[in-house]
Amino acid sequence: MKTILIVEDDINLSRGISFSLEKEGFAVYCADTLNEGENIFSQHNIDLVILDLNLPDGDGVDFCKTVRKKSDIPIVMLTARDMETDELSGLIAGADDYITKPFSVSILRARVDNLLRRFNAADRNTMSSGAFTLDTNLCKFYRGNDEIPISTTEFRILKLFISSEGKVLPKEQITAALWDNQDDYVDDNTLSVNISRLRSKVEENPRKPTIIKTIHGIGYVWTGV
């Protein structure tokens, strides 16, 4: 399910857009200020942003620039401004599309579909689980839009865990999948050390893990939440 963030201070308009997108199967978060939008963006894996330019606590162009420093997801700007210079400033800041109010929600929905289709066609090679995303192409790991540094071994473990979300993986299965080369053979202790390091990076309280759980006598399970 694709997740969309709407940053718009017109509550009725925001609800109308949200309702239309949710009917199409999207998960939608709504914010009516830049500060709230930034918090949602940092905490969740957002696939597309619909962004108003005129907001109570600042200019949407600044938020667009902030997103672009961290992500290349599609951004659609909504605004009552109809000057060519305003549109140009939005596009230069990194917006992918620009829609002037008033507009048809059905047209907006069609543009959202087109942008996501084009974006997906780029084949980002990512795996998602809850707030986490693993880029298997670049070997990078993210919570929301914040990168979490990981080692090569941690990347291999995460790839196996996320692809098997919710399933109990015996220690023997994990070591066989990760270290099938004789030169890379490790024992249970080495696996435990790597699991401990991962927990320190993903768990709120590593001593009481909820994301990487130990199934005593068997192995581990990745819950993603």
C-alpha positions, -999 to 999 in steps of 0.1 A, spaced: 0 0 0 14 34 -10 14 61 17 7 98 9 13 128 30 -10 159 25 3 191 40 -26 216 36 -42 240 61 -76 240 44 -91 213 64 -121 207 41 -99 205 10 -74 181 29 -103 159 40 -117 158 4 -84 148 -11 -78 123 17 -112 107 12 -107 104 -25 -72 88 -22 -83 64 6 -111 51 -17 -84 42 -42 -65 22 -16 -39 47 -5 -28 52 32 -30 89 39 -15 112 66 -27 148 69 -9 178 84 -21 215 85 13 230 93 49 226 81 60 214 116 34 187 117 42 177 81 79 174 89 72 152 120 51 128 100 76 127 71 104 118 95 84 91 113 69 73 83 78 58 50 61 83 27 57 75 -10 44 109 -23 38 144 -8 9 167 -17 21 201 -5 4 235 -2 27 266 -6 9 289 18 10 275 53 5 291 88 41 285 99 60 290 66 64 284 29 59 250 13 89 256 -9 112 253 22 96 220 31 100 208 -5 137 216 -3 139 197 30 123 166 15 146 168 -15 177 166 7 165 132 20 144 117 -7 135 117 -44 98 107 -39 72 126 -60 60 160 -47 28 177 -60 24 214 -51 -10 229 -45 -14 266 -44 -36 296 -50 -6 314 -65 -9 315 -103 22 336 -112 47 319 -135 75 328 -111 58 310 -82 54 278 -103 90 281 -114 103 285 -78 83 254 -68 97 233 -97 133 245 -90 128 235 -53 122 200 -65 84 196 -71 74 171 -98 40 187 -105 22 220 -98 -16 224 -95 -33 258 -91 -64 261 -70 -93 256 -76 -88 222 -92 -106 189 -97 -98 162 -72 -101 136 -99 -74 154 -119 -52 155 -89 -58 117 -83 -48 110 -119 -16 130 -116 -8 112 -84 -12 78 -101 9 89 -130 37 102 -108 38 70 -87 37 49 -119 67 67 -133 85 66 -99 80 29 -96 92 23 -131 126 35 -120 129 2 -101 142 13 -67 148 -23 -55 135 -16 -20 119 -38 7 96 -22 33 85 -33 68 66 -9 91 86 23 93 117 6 79 130 4 43 159 -16 29 174 -4 -4 188 -37 -18 205 -18 -47 225 6 -26 227 -16 6 211 12 27 187 10 55 161 36 66 137 43 94 112 66 77 135 89 58 165 87 82 193 64 72 206 39 97 242 29 91 246 -9 88 274 -33 81 274 -58 52 265 -86 76 237 -66 91 224 -59 56 223 -96 48 204 -103 81 179 -75 75 173 -87 39 164 -122 52 144 -109 81 123 -84 61 116 -109 34 104 -133 61 85 -108 82 64 -125 109 80 -159 104 102 -177 130 137 -183 115 158 -210 132 194 -200 139 206 -228 116 185 -214 87 199 -179 92 235 -189 93 230 -212 63 215 -184 43 240 -158 53 273 -178 54 271 -205 28 307 -199 19 331 -220 40 354 -190 43 326 -170 59 315 -197 84 305 -183 119 291 -198 150 259 -189 170 278 -164 191 287 -143 161 251 -143 150 240 -132 185 265 -104 184 252 -91 150 216 -94 163 225 -74 193 240 -47 172 209 -45 150 187 -42 180 207 -13 193 199 4 160 162 -4 155 147 -10 190 135 17 213 146 -5 242 171 -32 230 168 -50 264 131 -55 257 130 -60 219 97 -58 200 110 -57 164 136 -85 165 122 -110 190 141 -141 203 122 -173 202 140 -193 229 155 -226 218 147 -218 181 158 -185 166 144 -151 158 114 -134 143 112 -99 127 79 -82 134 87 -48 118 67 -29 144 
